[in-house]
């Protein structure tokens, strides 16, 4: 593993962080330690592992050298002291939150979250005796009003899923710090290429590495990035819960990270062109994209993001019948519930990320039967725009 601590660019981190090949006869690509258990040199080494004085690998649920390469790459990209890779984004969020909370504690979270995170907070964590206070987007400026003596975590997501709202991470993290509250940010939509929450004063970053970090729709993984002590606490929980990543999936994640910067640059350019084109179409009621001045949080996005991302949503004039006709007419875009791959996909939040939410909750989140979410890939933007236009013309 590389021990070079000199500051490097994101492209260097994508390709070289966590790996040390110079001056060695070794594999150019990352070796896959496809093993569940590691042989030890003797009882003395096992004793050192038990005492915490050995760096030898013991069991893949605890740590694996292929997974460690992925962790070091992502830590370098997020400018974090350490990183934990998990089996999914949900596992990462769970470990990060439970590293800061115990029974009786509270989480203050923005309401605009991925639907799976909402369900985790309102159902899963409640079983642990951890309560969640969900704050509507337009009340985040007065977040202090929602803190109590039991508040341990402020959880944020920006840009949000699927309305692409953006919050001022630096301002909110500063308010949380004054109260001794840990700020955790879901940075999935932006990726560390576009946004670095730790540099803005946030404490921990979580990712669904299934999305942009992997980038090819062929793995499920998550990540927690931050200070060594906090990540170590999350790692111990991961060991106990069993949420480790298989070594081959870790290899796929390493491979995906190597092209992350290039993929994000192309996808972001495509998304900006698509947002502009959709605004001109008569069948489109509105476009939700951080690069538009009318988008909630556009000013915050302009300050803290390198570009405005590759996700956007729009509303088709009408509702479910019109959306169904639009989807059926598409020839390039693929209907899929996830996001962040090289292929351009679309999702219908009403039946995917936000399925089962009440009408009142959907109104709070500004999601309707007319909302379509796009995950823009790396194809030629002209092809993507032409397909959207011909499908909209048939609505």
MODAQUI-V837520 format. One record per backbone hydrogen bond with DSSP energy under -1.0 kcal/mol. NH is the residue of the N-H (numbers start at 1). CO is the residue of the C=O. E is the energy in kcal/mol with one decimal. If there is no record, write none. Layout:
nh:NH co:CO e:E
nh:NH co:CO e:E
This chain:
nh:13 co:9 e:-2.1
nh:14 co:10 e:-2.8
nh:15 co:11 e:-1.6
nh:16 co:12 e:-3.4
nh:19 co:16 e:-1.9
nh:24 co:21 e:-2.0
nh:34 co:32 e:-1.7
nh:35 co:33 e:-2.4
nh:38 co:58 e:-1.8
nh:46 co:42 e:-1.7
nh:47 co:43 e:-2.6
nh:48 co:44 e:-2.1
nh:49 co:45 e:-2.2
nh:50 co:46 e:-2.2
nh:51 co:47 e:-1.9
nh:53 co:48 e:-2.6
nh:60 co:36 e:-2.4
nh:62 co:59 e:-1.8
nh:63 co:59 e:-2.0
nh:68 co:64 e:-2.4
nh:69 co:65 e:-1.3
nh:70 co:66 e:-1.4
nh:71 co:67 e:-2.3
nh:72 co:68 e:-2.4
nh:73 co:69 e:-2.2
nh:74 co:70 e:-2.3
nh:75 co:71 e:-2.4
nh:76 co:72 e:-2.0
nh:77 co:73 e:-2.1
nh:78 co:74 e:-2.5
nh:80 co:75 e:-2.9
nh:82 co:226 e:-2.0
nh:84 co:224 e:-2.8
nh:86 co:222 e:-2.3
nh:87 co:243 e:-1.9
nh:92 co:88 e:-1.7
nh:93 co:89 e:-2.5
nh:94 co:90 e:-2.5
nh:95 co:91 e:-2.5
nh:96 co:92 e:-2.5
nh:97 co:93 e:-2.5
nh:98 co:94 e:-2.6
nh:99 co:95 e:-1.2
nh:100 co:97 e:-1.4
nh:101 co:97 e:-1.5
nh:104 co:129 e:-2.7
nh:105 co:102 e:-2.4
nh:106 co:150 e:-2.5
nh:107 co:131 e:-2.7
nh:108 co:153 e:-3.0
nh:109 co:133 e:-3.1
nh:110 co:155 e:-1.9
nh:111 co:135 e:-2.9
nh:113 co:111 e:-1.7
nh:118 co:114 e:-2.0
nh:119 co:115 e:-2.2
nh:120 co:116 e:-1.9
nh:121 co:117 e:-2.6
nh:122 co:118 e:-2.8
nh:123 co:119 e:-2.0
nh:124 co:119 e:-1.4
nh:125 co:120 e:-3.3
nh:127 co:123 e:-1.1
nh:128 co:125 e:-1.1
nh:129 co:126 e:-1.4
nh:130 co:125 e:-2.1
nh:131 co:105 e:-1.7
nh:133 co:107 e:-3.3
nh:135 co:109 e:-3.1
nh:139 co:136 e:-2.0
nh:140 co:137 e:-1.6
nh:142 co:139 e:-1.6
nh:143 co:140 e:-1.4
nh:145 co:142 e:-1.6
nh:146 co:143 e:-1.9
nh:147 co:144 e:-1.3
nh:151 co:148 e:-1.4
nh:152 co:106 e:-2.7
nh:153 co:106 e:-1.2
nh:154 co:182 e:-3.0
nh:155 co:108 e:-2.4
nh:156 co:184 e:-2.7
nh:158 co:186 e:-1.2
nh:160 co:165 e:-1.8
nh:164 co:160 e:-1.7
nh:166 co:296 e:-1.7
nh:169 co:167 e:-1.2
nh:172 co:168 e:-2.1
nh:173 co:169 e:-2.7
nh:174 co:170 e:-1.7
nh:175 co:171 e:-1.6
nh:176 co:172 e:-2.1
nh:177 co:173 e:-2.5
nh:178 co:174 e:-1.6
nh:179 co:176 e:-1.0
nh:180 co:177 e:-1.5
nh:181 co:176 e:-2.7
nh:182 co:152 e:-2.6
nh:184 co:154 e:-2.8
nh:185 co:204 e:-2.3
nh:186 co:156 e:-2.9
nh:187 co:206 e:-2.3
nh:191 co:187 e:-2.8
nh:195 co:191 e:-1.7
nh:200 co:197 e:-1.0
nh:201 co:198 e:-1.5
nh:202 co:197 e:-2.1
nh:203 co:183 e:-1.6
nh:204 co:183 e:-2.1
nh:205 co:225 e:-2.5
nh:206 co:185 e:-2.8
nh:207 co:223 e:-1.9
nh:210 co:221 e:-1.3
nh:211 co:208 e:-1.8
nh:214 co:209 e:-1.7
nh:215 co:211 e:-3.1
nh:222 co:86 e:-1.9
nh:223 co:207 e:-1.7
nh:224 co:84 e:-2.3
nh:225 co:205 e:-2.9
nh:226 co:82 e:-2.1
nh:231 co:227 e:-2.6
nh:232 co:228 e:-2.6
nh:233 co:229 e:-1.9
nh:234 co:230 e:-2.0
nh:235 co:231 e:-2.5
nh:236 co:232 e:-2.1
nh:237 co:233 e:-1.5
nh:238 co:234 e:-2.3
nh:239 co:235 e:-2.3
nh:240 co:236 e:-1.8
nh:241 co:237 e:-2.9
nh:242 co:238 e:-2.0
nh:243 co:238 e:-1.3
nh:250 co:246 e:-2.0
nh:251 co:247 e:-2.1
nh:252 co:248 e:-2.0
nh:253 co:249 e:-2.1
nh:254 co:250 e:-2.4
nh:255 co:251 e:-2.5
nh:256 co:252 e:-2.4
nh:257 co:253 e:-2.5
nh:258 co:254 e:-1.4
nh:259 co:256 e:-1.2
nh:260 co:257 e:-1.2
nh:263 co:259 e:-2.7
nh:264 co:260 e:-2.6
nh:265 co:261 e:-2.2
nh:266 co:262 e:-2.0
nh:267 co:263 e:-2.6
nh:268 co:264 e:-2.5
nh:269 co:265 e:-1.8
nh:270 co:266 e:-2.2
nh:271 co:267 e:-2.5
nh:272 co:268 e:-2.1
nh:273 co:269 e:-1.8
nh:274 co:270 e:-2.4
nh:275 co:271 e:-2.7
nh:276 co:272 e:-1.8
nh:277 co:273 e:-2.0
nh:278 co:274 e:-2.8
nh:279 co:275 e:-1.6
nh:281 co:278 e:-1.3
nh:284 co:281 e:-1.5
nh:285 co:315 e:-3.1
nh:288 co:313 e:-3.6
nh:292 co:289 e:-2.3
nh:295 co:292 e:-1.9
nh:298 co:295 e:-2.0
nh:301 co:297 e:-2.4
nh:302 co:298 e:-2.4
nh:303 co:299 e:-1.4
nh:304 co:300 e:-2.4
nh:305 co:301 e:-2.1
nh:306 co:194 e:-2.6
nh:312 co:374 e:-1.9
nh:313 co:288 e:-2.4
nh:314 co:372 e:-2.4
nh:315 co:286 e:-2.4
nh:316 co:370 e:-2.1
nh:317 co:283 e:-2.8
nh:323 co:319 e:-2.3
nh:324 co:320 e:-2.7
nh:325 co:321 e:-2.0
nh:326 co:322 e:-2.2
nh:327 co:323 e:-2.7
nh:328 co:324 e:-2.2
nh:329 co:325 e:-1.2
nh:334 co:344 e:-1.5
nh:336 co:346 e:-2.6
nh:342 co:215 e:-1.1
nh:345 co:375 e:-2.2
nh:346 co:334 e:-2.4
nh:347 co:373 e:-2.6
nh:351 co:348 e:-2.1
nh:352 co:349 e:-1.1
nh:354 co:349 e:-2.2
nh:355 co:352 e:-1.4
nh:357 co:354 e:-1.5
nh:362 co:358 e:-2.5
nh:363 co:359 e:-2.0
nh:364 co:360 e:-1.9
nh:365 co:361 e:-2.0
nh:367 co:362 e:-2.6
nh:371 co:368 e:-1.5
nh:372 co:314 e:-2.7
nh:373 co:347 e:-2.7
nh:374 co:312 e:-3.6
nh:375 co:345 e:-3.1
nh:376 co:310 e:-2.5
nh:378 co:342 e:-2.4
nh:384 co:380 e:-1.7
nh:385 co:381 e:-2.7
nh:386 co:382 e:-2.2
nh:387 co:383 e:-1.8
nh:388 co:384 e:-2.0
nh:389 co:385 e:-2.5
nh:390 co:386 e:-2.3
nh:391 co:387 e:-1.9
nh:392 co:388 e:-2.4
nh:393 co:389 e:-2.2
nh:395 co:392 e:-1.4
